[in-house]
Structures are given as C-alpha cells and as structure tokens.
Amino acid sequence: INQVTLLGRVGIEPQLRGSDATPVVVFTLATNSNYRYETGMTQWHRISVFKPFLRNTVHQHMRKGSRVLVQGRLVYGEVTDAKGVGHITSTVVAGTASQFSLLLSR
C-alpha cells in the first residue's frame, strides 16, 4: 500500500502547471511533528493535484496559510540541476476529493 496522510499549512499559493493535455496544480505543505526540534524544524512536502474537479477546487479556493488534510500516494522522480547533477524528488499526488480537506482556521 502506498498511502500518505499529511496535515499542515499551505506554503505557497497553488500554481497551475503542466500542459493543456496534462494540467496539474502544485503547492507546498508545511508539517510539524508534536516533538519540537531545537531548530524549530518544519518538514516541507510537494503536493500535486491532477484530478480535474479537485485540481480546479484547490486552485480556486486554497491560499497560502490554509490548513489542509491531504491523502495521496508518494511518487519519486529525478531532476537535473543547472550543473548537471541529478537529484531525487518526492511528491505526494493527492487522491480524490474525499481524501482532501480544506480545514477552517480558528
């Protein structure tokens, strides 16, 4: 089973990327554990949304700072930087609308 569940805050405004054939909305999500690191360490996650209805909803209604619960699958890839060095990346691909919740802040 490849399933990830994250609860955190959106780090950047969701951005529409990809092509006309394969549009995707991407954003970063900040999570913190209950354990407080001396450095105040925050974990950053890259989230991608491909499903049409969910993609459009996220792009229109989610903002930087929104509190979000995301469930999806973990996907690995590789990118090459300007110096020609390869880097492994990880992305959480959000599932269906029932696995994605925009939570109201208090």
Backbone hydrogen bonds, N-H to C=O, Kabsch-Sander energy under -0.5 kcal/mol:
donor,donor_aa,acceptor,acceptor_aa,energy
3,Q,1,I,-0.6
4,V,72,G,-2.9
6,L,70,V,-2.8
8,G,68,V,-2.3
9,R,30,A,-1.9
10,V,66,S,-2.4
11,G,28,T,-2.9
12,I,28,T,-0.6
15,Q,26,V,-2.8
17,R,15,Q,-0.6
17,R,24,V,-3.5
19,S,22,T,-0.9
24,V,17,R,-2.2
25,V,49,V,-2.1
26,V,15,Q,-2.5
27,F,47,I,-1.9
29,L,45,H,-2.5
30,A,9,R,-3.0
31,T,43,Q,-2.7
37,Y,35,Y,-0.7
40,G,37,Y,-1.9
43,Q,31,T,-2.6
45,H,29,L,-2.1
47,I,27,F,-3.1
47,I,45,H,-0.5
48,S,92,V,-2.5
49,V,25,V,-2.4
55,R,51,K,-3.5
56,N,52,P,-2.4
57,T,53,F,-2.2
58,V,54,L,-2.7
59,H,55,R,-2.3
60,Q,56,N,-2.0
61,H,57,T,-2.5
62,M,58,V,-1.9
65,G,10,V,-2.6
66,S,63,R,-2.4
67,R,103,L,-0.7
68,V,8,G,-3.0
68,V,66,S,-0.5
69,L,101,S,-2.7
70,V,6,L,-2.8
70,V,68,V,-0.5
71,Q,99,Q,-2.1
72,G,4,V,-2.1
73,R,93,V,-1.9
75,V,91,T,-2.9
77,G,89,T,-2.0
79,V,87,H,-2.5
81,D,85,V,-2.7
84,G,81,D,-2.0
87,H,79,V,-3.0
89,T,77,G,-2.7
91,T,75,V,-2.5
92,V,46,R,-3.0
93,V,73,R,-2.8
93,V,91,T,-0.7
94,A,48,S,-2.6
94,A,92,V,-0.8
95,G,71,Q,-2.3
99,Q,96,T,-2.0
100,F,97,A,-1.6
101,S,69,L,-2.8
103,L,67,R,-3.0
103,L,101,S,-0.7
